[in-house]
Structures are given as structure tokens and as C-alpha cells.
């Protein structure tokens, strides 16, 4: 599937994976409705690789492959055999290496290995060859062609490397949520009388030059990632990142009305999760309120940012695609937060009442229960924010409006 960002490629993938429901129309996967029971999708019937790496940084290569192997209900012998084959194909480092210690290209190889680990019937790859060298890119495509021929697997790929899509059996050009053309790459090149798929794309740009169209927009490779890097790391962004983050316009300005329209084409119409006309209000609390506020805030931030990190790095979608249920995922988060909360409460009470010898009138057990309830409130509100919001900045903005909440509880 070829198309610029925002055309609906990832949305289509999520529908196929059963993570989104259609409001109209139907999608069938192997003769069954997408997401239906017995299809195995999401689950062992699909191997899904998101565009983000979606890896646990604190796992080793061996641990993360074993982890997904168990999710896919594979036997130990099957996991070992599959890992050996994939290590030879992808040139994976040794199993003892931590994910956080790998380069970007090595992490992407591990992500590909997870997807191929259980030889699923359907393989969905979102930008699989970004950040890998040309030789490895060729080996990956050769491997995909082999598994399609030998095992009858179906592989769906999105890519910005237009020319590498020539290896596919079918290419679909998408725009605004619709498939404009879908055909064999050779047939498309013959139809447009272009020697390469890249020339088919450039044909759209040339249509502006000859007057068939007034405006064409070009999004370069990795536009989204480059734009994010440019915003979050503006001082260290390389020249290449800056170039890739630009939207290139090819415009025919012979029409004055087109020029006036273009200058007013981009406008901020609505600001989500924030208010540019107001500033955050800062409160200062002392005494017991400060302790309650600190415990509530830490739990809210911890629970929110852990889940948002899973969402932004696509770990959540990958686990759901592997067959992990929403109840299992949420239960694991709650258990982890409870354990951290208990350690945090004991540490805070030790510092306050033992180190600083703060006097108190009442039972330590009542204080412990009160703080635990307060921390659980922060945990569940944090999980709710993580479901509603999608990025850390939105959480920080919304957290400013929640600051009086723990004080109301304590009063």
C-alpha cells in the first residue's frame, strides 16, 4: 500500500486486525468478517509489525522473542528453531543483548523477527524496511516472497520506498481513505507509460507543470518521524531530518485566485487538550496535604505515562494483535502499579515519620490506608487519562486541572 501520511493506510490495517469497527461497508479476512471469533486475528493468526519499534527496552533479545513465542502458544522447540532461522536471515545479535543497547537498525530487525516468529497466515508490516541497509532490505523482500510461495502466506506492506514495491504482486495507491488504483506494478507502469513506480508518482507533480492541476503536495520519506524529531529535538535535528519534515508544494501561480487561496489554506481552527488564552494556575500546599498531593500525583503520572508510552510506541497494538486481551493488559498494569504504590507509601511514611520524626495523632494503619486509597485514585484516574489522551503534553495540561482534586479528597 502506497500513499502519503493520513490517507488511511494504518486505519485500514487496524480494521483488518479487528481493533476498529467499521461504521459502514465490510471487510473479509480469509472469507470471514474482520475481528470475528475463530479467525485467530487478533491472535496467533497474524503477525503485526507497527511502524514504531514497539519493543520493551529492558528485555534482552532472547527474552522478548520467548515472551511473544509464549503469547503465540508456541512450544519451546518451535521457538528455538524459528529464532535460529531468523537470526541467520536478519543477522540478529546474541540473545543476551538488551534492546536498549541495540542500534535503530538492529532493533528494527528484532521487531521483524517477532512478527515472523510463529509463521502466521497473515503478515502485516507497516514500514518494515525503514532504517535498514539496502542489502538487508533485499533479503527481507526475498524472504517475504519465499514464504508467500512456499507456505501460502499473505503479506500486506505499507512503504514509502516506492521502488521496492515493485516486488509486490499488487500495489494499491491510497488517498483520503480510498484506494485510487490497485493493480500489478508492471501493469501500472505500462498504463502510465512510466519505467518505474517513482515516475508514476512524479507524473502527478508534472501534471501541475503542464497545467492539468494547480497544486501538488509532496510528503518525503519518514515525514511524521522527521517532523516529530524536529519539534522535540530542534537544536540537534540534522539537515536531513529538517528536509524530510518539510511539505513540498508544487504550485501554478498563474492564477491569482489560487495564490490567495493557498496563502490562507492552513489555519489553526481548534486547539485540542489545551487553551492558548489561559495559563496554568499554581497552588502551594503544606503539611499533610502536600504528602497526599505528592502520593496522588506520582501515581497518576506513573500510570498515565506507562500506558501512553505503550500506545505511542505501538506496544499496546502489537500485544493486542498477538492475542493479549484488554482485561489481561489492564490487569497487568494495575498489579504493577499496586506493587509500586505499596513500596512508595512505605518509603514515604518511613521518611516522614522515622527520618523527620513528624508527630501524628492516630493510627499508622489508618494513614497507610488513606494514602493507599489516594494513590489508587491517582492510578485509576491516570489510566483513564491514558485512554482518553494520546501524548505526554496533553497529560501535563490536563494534570494542571486535576491538582485540586487530591486536596478535596483529603479535606
Helices and strands as residue ranges (DSSP letters): H 9-16, E 28-29, E 32-33, E 46-49, H 61-71, H 76-90, G 99-101, H 104-116, E 122-126, H 134-151, E 154-158, G 162-167, E 171-175, E 178-183, H 185-191, H 197-209, E 215-219, H 223-232, H 239-244, E 247-251, H 256-263, H 288-312, H 315-321, H 326-349, I 350-355, H 364-388, H 392-410
